[in-house]
Amino acid sequence: MRALATHWASLLDLAERRLPALTRLKRAEPLPIALHRRRIYVVPTRFGLTFSLMLIVMLLGALNYNNNPAMLLTCLLGAAAYQSVFTGFGALNRVELRAIKANACSAGEILRLSLFFRGDGASRQSLRCRMENDAPTDVIEAQHIFDIPADAEANVLVELPAPRRGWQAIGRIRVWSEYPFGLFHVWSWLHPDARALIYPRAEANPPPLPLDGDTAQAQAVRRSGDEFGMLRDYHPSDPRRLIAWKASARHGSLLVKEFEQRQNREVVLDWQHLDGLEYETRISRLAAWVERAEATGAPYALVLQQVRLGPNIGNEHRDACLRELALLPDARA
């Protein structure tokens, strides 16, 4: 059964290549994309062809034996099959792909997308979709079955491989239905003008953050702050609440408590400091250092050949740094 499904998909792909107007392969379309009668196509399924052959045999038998009940049954089954064409067509007609949302991911991971479909107010059952750029070994497993509630959106979660950093086109989306009886295959293609940004792959085991004069070092800063650090001689400008009375009594002069606060200096992640590495390895190491600096809470700056970001910290700064690394030109460019 699985081999037949794969063979059928291959035949459909061949037909699409021979008839490019059938699948509108020429250009991508801006969202939202609505399906209508000029871009929805219908073919019988294998079950539909077998069912049609059965009706022909039943019709010949009824005519040969002049059996009116058999003739009536054949006509009723044929009428139901004929009506199912319009029911299946109506399941796709006026379905609209309204938006696509992509979750952030790095090269080598799985890109997860949310496809938002909506009907024209009526509910739609047993719709299916498949991403063309997804190339699984099992065609059946690549299908995503969903319903569209009345006056609501359907959120379909799909996955795509993300092999390289940079912009990745979403590609075409095949939408189809065999509702209600599985006799006819009703399908169309959606080719949204949408893409997702793939962050660079972070180095698996990067070295520690650089520790020279331009990088993060924890230093003790004397100020009225968090943790007790030491005692020192009293100055007239010191507040009285900081005087250590017991220690002053033992020492014979006024002593003042001094506190320490740990403060991180900024981390500078400089492209030029990685001269000995290959081009893509530099990008991977800087991406790993961005993640590590963000995790440690140290303000960091990313210095590329023509761009400097930061110093700063937070998700927005992290995303901005990874975006610049992802959009660096290819090494062969």
N, C-alpha and C positions, 0 to 999 in steps of 0.2 A: 504493500500500500504506500509506504514511504517512497519507494523507488518510482511509483507511478506519479506521486505528487511532485517529485523533483523533475521528472520528465515533462509533466504538464507545464511547470513553471518555465522550463527551458524553451518549450514551444511558444509560450506567451512572450518571452523575451525576444525570441527570433522575430515574431510578428511585429513587435514594437520597433525593432531596428529597421525592418523593411518598410514600416509605415510610421515615420517619425511624426507626422501630423496627428496620428491617433493619440499619442501620449504627450504632445506639446513639449518636446524635448528642447526646443530652441532657446528658451530664455527662462530665467527665474522670475517670479512674480512677487510683488510686495504684498505683505499681509494687510488686511485679512483676504483670504481666498475663498470664494464661494463656488460650489459645484452647481451646475445647471444642466439642462437637457442636451446641450451641444457638446458636453465633455464627459458624459456618462455613457458607458458602453456595456452591452449585454451579449453574453455567449452562453450556450447551454453547457452544463457540467456533464461529467461522465454519467452520473446518475440520471441527469435529465435526458441524455441521449438514449440510455437504456430504457427509461420510462417511455420515451417516444416510440421506440421500437416495440415495446410491449403493447402500446395503444394501437399501433398499426396491425399487429397480429390479432388483437382482440377485434378490431374493426373488420378485418378480412374474415375471421371466424363468424362474426355476427352476420355479415352479409351472405356468407356461404350457406349458413344454416337458417337464414331468415329469422334470427332470434332477436325479437324486439327488446326484451329486457337487457340482453347483452349489448345491443346497440345503444340503449339509453345510458347504461353504465359507462360505456366508452365515451359517449359525448359528455357526460358529467365530469369524468376524470380529465378529459381534454380541456373543458372549460375552466376547471380549477387550475390546471397547469398554465393555461393562457392568462388567467387573472393573476397568477403569482409573478408574472413578468412585471406587471405594473406595481405590485406590492414591493418587489425588490427594488425597482427603479425609484419608488417613492422613499425608500429607506435612505438613499444617498442624495436625492434631489434636494437642493437648498441647504445642504450641510456646509458649514463654514468653518475653516481653520482660522481662528481669531488671533492667536498669539502663540509664541514658543518661548519658553524660559529655560535657560541652560544653567546648570550648577557648575561652579568652578571646579576644575580638575587639572592635573598635571599630565604631561606627556607620559604615555605608557599606562595610564589609568583608564577607567571607563567614564565616558561622558554621559551624564544623565540629563535627559531632556523631559520637559513637561509640555505636552501638546494640548491646547485648549480648543475643543470643538464645541460648536453650538448649532442647533437646528433652527427652524423658523417658528418655533413655539410648540410643535408636536414632538412627542417622544420618538426616538429611533432605537430599534433593537438589533442586536447581533451584528454590529459593525466590526470590521477588522482593519488593521493597518499594519504596514511593515515598512521599515526604513530601507531604502535601496543601498545606502552605504554600509549597512550591517550585513556581514557576510558569514552567518553561522553555518555550521555543517548540517543542521536540521532545519528545513524550511518551515515545518510546522511549529517548532519552538520559537521562530522569529515572529510569529503572529501575535498581535495584541488585540484581544477581543474587548469591546466596550459598548455601552449603551449611552445614549444621550437623553437625559430626562427632559420632560416638557418644561419649557421656559427656564432652562438652566444649562450650565456648561458641563462638559465632560473633560476631566483632566486625565490624559493618557500618559503614563510614564514609560519612556523608552530609553534604550541604551545604545551607544555607539562607541566603537573603539577610537581612541585618541592617540595615534602613534607618534605624532610630531607636535612640537610647540608652534605657536602662532595661530592665525585664523584658520578655522576649519569650517568648510561649508556643511550645512545640515544635509543637503542633497534632497532627492525626491522622496516622496512618501506615497506609497500605494495604499489606497483605501478601497475596500470592496465589501460586498455582502452577498450571501446566498440565502437570505431570508425570503420567504418563510419555509419552503419545502426542500431547499437545496437543489432545485431543478435548473436554476440559471445563476450564472456568475456575473454580477453587476459590479463594475469597477471603474476607477478613474485614478489619475495621478495628480498629486499636489507638488509643486516645485517652488517652495517659499524662498524668497531672497533673504535668507537668514544665515548667520554664521555664529560660531562660538569661539572664544579665545581660550587657547590651551596654554597653560603656564608651562615653563620649562621643567624638565625632570630634575628633582633635587638629588645631589650626590648622596649616595647611600651612607657612607661613613666619612663625613667631612672632617678635616682637622678643626681644632678649637678656633674660636674667633681670634683674629690677629690681636696681639698684645703689645704693639709698639706704641710710640707716643701719640699716634693718631687713632687709637682704638680704645675700647672700653677697659677701664681700670677702676676698681672701687677704691675710693680714698676717703679718709675720715675728715669731715669738715667740722670745725669747732663752731658750735652755735647752741643756743638754748633749744634742745631737740629731744631726741627719743630715748637714748640709752646713756647711762652714767659712764663716763670715760675716765676722768682723773680729777685731782685736786690741784689748785693753783693759788697763788697769792691774791689777796683781795685788792681790787682797784676801786676808786671812788665811784666810778660809773656803773659798777655791778649792782644788780638789784639785791636787796637784803634777803629775799627768799632763797637765794642760792648759797647763802653762807652755811658752811658745815660747822655748826656750833660745837659739837662734841670733838671733832678733829681739831678745831681751832683751840679748844681748851687744852688738849694734850700737847699741841705743837707750840703754844704760847703766842701765836699770831693768827690773824684772821685768814682762813682759807675758804675758797669758793669752789663749789661743785661745777665741773665742766662736763657737758654732755656731748655725745657724738651722734652723728647721723650719717648713715651710709648713702653716698651719692654716686651715681654712675656717670662717668663721662661718656660722651657720645662715641659710638662705634662707626668707623668709616670703612666701608666696603668698597675698595678701589679696584677698578678693572685693571689699571696699570700695574698693580702689585702682584698680578698673577701671570707675568710674562712667560714663565716656563711651561704653562699648560696649553693644551690644544684649545681651539676656539670654543667648541661645544662644552668641553670640560670646565672652562672658565664660567660659562653660563650656569652650568649645573652647580658648581661650588658656590657661586654668589647666591643662587636661589636657596641653597641649603643654609647659608649664613643668614639670609634674610629671615628664614623661618626660625633659626636658633636665636637670633637677636630679638625677635618678637617674643619668643617664649621666655627669654631671660628678663624682659622688661627694660632693657637698656635702649635709650634713644640711639638710632642708627641713621646713617646717611649712605646712599648708594651713589657712587661716582662712576659714570660710564664715560665714553670718549667725548660725547657732546652734551651729556645730561648729568645734572646733579639733583638728587631728591633728598630732602631732609636737611638736618637731622629731625626725626620725628618718631612717633610710635603709634600703634593702633592699626586696626584692620584696613582702614582706608589707605594708610601709608604703605602697609604690606602689599595690598593689591596693586597700588601704583608702581611699586618696585618690581613686582613680578610681571606686571604688564609690560614695563619697559624691557625687561629681560626677554620676555616672550616675543616681542616685536623687533628684536635685533635682527639685522639682515642675515641671511644664510651665509655660511662660511664660503660658499662657492660664488656668492653674488659679487 
